[in-house]
Amino acid sequence: MEAICFHCQQAAEKYLKAYLAYNNKEIKKTHEVIDIIKIVKELEENKMPITINLEDDPFYLEGKAEGMSAAKKTYVINSYKNLNLSPEQIASIVNDTAENVIAILQEEGL
């Protein structure tokens, strides 16, 4: 489960950064998905379909760090509660994100 959560976070981060690059926006060196979402929301004038509690300051899920299991679980649970979506909706969003990343890379010939 931890690996799945880590890779979901990575997919979201990479997708959002790819979207910013595609729109010629500066990409800050950060792993904070919330910070990246703020930039995307500014770009899209708050048209993103998911409402996220931007008061949270979630941390980057360091996949190789030892002793992070409880913290990762807490992050996932808190994120889930803040999204107010069903597990099925989250799975659909993750799947759509992965498909969008693939489409962007294919479009760029990568």
C-alpha positions in Angstrom: 0.0 0.0 0.0 2.8 2.4 0.8 4.4 1.9 -2.6 1.0 2.6 -4.3 0.6 5.8 -2.3 4.1 6.9 -3.1 3.6 6.3 -6.8 0.3 8.1 -6.8 1.9 11.1 -5.2 4.7 11.0 -7.8 2.3 10.6 -10.7 0.2 13.6 -9.5 3.4 15.7 -9.0 4.8 14.8 -12.4 1.5 15.3 -14.2 1.0 18.8 -12.7 4.6 19.8 -13.4 4.2 18.5 -17.0 1.1 20.6 -17.3 2.9 23.7 -16.1 5.8 23.0 -18.6 3.3 22.5 -21.4 1.9 26.0 -20.6 5.4 27.5 -20.4 5.1 28.2 -16.7 8.0 28.2 -14.3 8.4 24.9 -12.4 9.6 25.4 -8.9 11.8 22.7 -7.4 9.4 21.2 -4.9 7.7 18.0 -4.1 4.8 19.7 -2.4 1.8 18.8 -4.6 -0.4 21.4 -2.8 2.1 24.2 -3.8 2.1 23.0 -7.4 -1.7 22.8 -7.4 -1.8 26.5 -6.3 0.2 27.5 -9.4 -2.1 25.4 -11.7 -5.2 26.9 -10.1 -3.8 30.4 -10.7 -3.1 29.4 -14.3 -6.6 27.9 -14.8 -8.3 30.7 -12.7 -9.6 28.1 -10.2 -11.2 25.8 -12.8 -9.7 22.6 -11.3 -12.5 20.1 -10.6 -11.1 18.9 -7.2 -11.4 21.0 -4.1 -8.4 20.5 -1.8 -7.9 22.1 1.6 -5.0 24.4 0.9 -4.5 25.1 4.6 -2.9 21.7 4.9 0.8 21.5 4.5 1.4 17.8 3.5 4.9 16.5 3.1 6.6 14.8 0.3 6.3 11.0 0.6 10.0 10.1 0.6 9.8 6.5 -0.7 13.2 5.5 0.5 13.0 7.0 4.0 12.8 4.5 6.9 10.4 4.9 9.7 7.8 6.9 7.7 5.1 4.2 7.5 2.8 5.8 10.2 3.4 9.3 8.8 2.5 8.1 5.3 -0.6 6.4 6.5 -1.7 9.6 8.3 -1.0 11.7 5.2 -3.1 9.3 3.0 -6.0 9.3 5.5 -6.0 13.1 6.0 -5.8 13.7 2.2 -8.7 11.3 1.7 -10.8 13.1 4.2 -10.0 16.5 2.8 -10.8 15.4 -0.8 -14.3 14.2 0.3 -14.3 11.6 -2.6 -15.0 7.9 -2.6 -12.1 5.4 -3.1 -13.5 4.7 -6.5 -13.4 8.4 -7.5 -9.8 8.7 -6.3 -8.9 5.6 -8.3 -10.5 7.1 -11.3 -8.6 10.4 -10.9 -5.3 8.5 -10.5 -6.1 6.5 -13.6 -7.0 9.6 -15.6 -3.8 11.3 -14.3 -1.7 8.4 -15.5 -3.4 8.5 -18.9 -2.9 12.2 -19.3 0.8 11.9 -18.4 1.2 9.2 -21.1 -0.7 11.3 -23.7 1.5 14.4 -23.0 4.7 12.3 -23.3 3.5 10.7 -26.5 2.5 14.1 -27.9 6.0 15.3 -27.3 7.5 12.1 -28.8 9.0 10.9 -25.6 
